[in-house]
Amino acid sequence: MDKKVKKEFDPKIVGFLCNWCTYAAADLAGSSKMEISPALSVVRVMCSSRVDHNLVLTTFFNGADGILIAGCHPGDCHYGEGNYYARRRYALLKKVTESLGLESERLQLTWISASEGNRYAEVVNSFTEKIAKLGPSPINCRSDL
């Protein structure tokens, strides 16, 4: 009698990280040898405000199960008000993703400063766990993934 072994779901998560704060926190977490989920693929952006709706939706359509946008704390943006723009765009994107049939938990915005390597590791690991519980994204349009 053959038993089919159920393959464990490995989420595909894309993280858009602010160059000045969150990317530096990721570097700190890595150099401190903190345990960080390998499910996150990092995309370094100059500011969290540079992550627009087309980029987020295209990332979901191309197979991402979750997207993490992380930047400087409000008031600490290298470009002045970039994270405020990111926060407004995020609120709109949550509604758009829900209208597409995605759970709103698949998109997360968070603030992590350069000195918060511990927080970076905690956010990435907890987000990965959340996405793993949700399972694969229902809107993967790529057949090769």
C-alpha positions in Angstrom: 0.0 0.0 0.0 1.5 3.3 -1.1 1.1 6.3 1.1 1.4 9.6 -0.5 3.7 11.8 1.5 2.2 15.3 1.8 4.9 17.8 1.0 5.2 20.6 3.6 4.3 24.0 2.2 7.3 26.4 1.8 5.9 29.9 1.5 7.4 32.3 -1.1 7.7 35.7 0.6 9.1 38.8 -0.9 10.3 41.6 1.4 10.8 45.1 0.1 13.2 46.7 2.6 14.2 50.3 3.0 17.9 50.8 2.2 18.5 53.1 5.2 16.8 51.3 8.0 15.3 47.9 7.5 18.0 46.6 5.1 20.6 47.7 7.7 18.6 45.9 10.4 18.6 42.8 8.2 22.4 43.1 7.9 22.7 43.5 11.6 20.5 40.4 12.2 22.6 38.4 9.8 25.9 39.5 11.1 24.7 38.7 14.6 23.8 35.2 13.4 20.2 35.4 14.4 17.9 32.7 13.1 15.9 34.1 10.2 13.4 32.3 8.0 14.9 31.6 4.6 11.4 32.0 3.0 12.0 35.7 2.6 13.5 37.0 -0.6 14.8 40.5 0.0 14.4 43.4 -2.5 16.4 46.4 -1.4 14.5 49.7 -2.2 15.7 53.2 -1.4 12.5 54.0 0.5 9.4 52.2 1.4 7.5 54.8 -0.5 9.0 53.4 -3.8 6.9 50.2 -3.5 3.9 51.1 -5.6 0.7 49.2 -6.2 1.9 47.7 -9.6 4.9 46.2 -8.0 2.9 44.6 -5.2 0.2 43.2 -7.4 2.8 41.9 -10.0 4.7 40.2 -7.2 1.5 38.5 -6.0 0.5 37.5 -9.6 4.0 36.1 -10.1 3.8 33.6 -7.3 4.4 35.4 -4.0 2.4 34.0 -1.1 3.1 37.0 1.1 4.7 40.5 0.8 6.5 42.4 3.6 7.1 46.1 3.2 9.4 47.5 5.8 10.8 50.9 6.3 12.0 53.6 8.7 9.8 54.6 11.7 7.5 57.5 10.9 9.4 60.7 11.4 12.8 59.1 10.8 12.6 58.7 7.0 15.8 59.5 5.2 13.6 61.3 2.5 11.4 63.2 5.0 7.9 61.8 4.5 8.4 58.7 2.4 7.0 56.3 5.0 3.8 58.4 5.3 3.3 57.9 1.6 4.0 54.2 2.0 1.4 53.9 4.8 -1.3 55.5 2.7 -0.5 53.3 -0.3 -0.6 50.2 2.1 -4.1 51.1 3.3 -5.3 51.2 -0.3 -3.4 48.0 -1.3 -5.1 46.1 1.6 -8.5 46.8 0.1 -7.3 45.9 -3.4 -5.9 42.6 -2.3 -9.0 41.7 -0.5 -11.1 42.5 -3.6 -8.9 40.0 -5.5 -9.7 37.3 -3.0 -6.5 37.4 -1.0 -6.4 37.4 2.7 -5.4 40.8 4.0 -2.8 39.1 6.2 -0.7 38.3 3.1 0.5 41.9 2.9 2.2 43.5 5.9 3.8 46.9 6.5 6.1 47.4 9.4 8.7 49.9 10.7 12.1 48.6 11.7 15.1 50.9 12.3 18.7 50.1 11.6 19.5 49.2 15.2 16.6 46.7 15.5 18.1 43.5 14.2 16.2 41.5 16.8 12.9 43.1 15.8 13.7 42.3 12.1 14.2 38.6 12.9 11.0 38.5 14.9 8.9 40.2 12.2 10.3 38.0 9.4 9.8 34.8 11.4 6.3 35.6 12.6 5.2 36.7 9.2 6.6 33.5 7.7 4.6 31.4 10.2 1.5 33.4 9.4 1.8 32.8 5.7 2.6 29.1 6.2 -0.7 28.8 8.1 -2.6 30.5 5.3 -1.1 28.2 2.7 -0.4 29.0 -1.0 -1.7 32.2 -2.6 -4.9 31.6 -4.6 -3.8 34.0 -7.4 -0.5 32.6 -8.6 -0.6 33.2 -12.4 2.7 31.5 -13.1 2.7 27.9 -14.2 6.4 27.3 -13.6 6.4 27.8 -9.8 
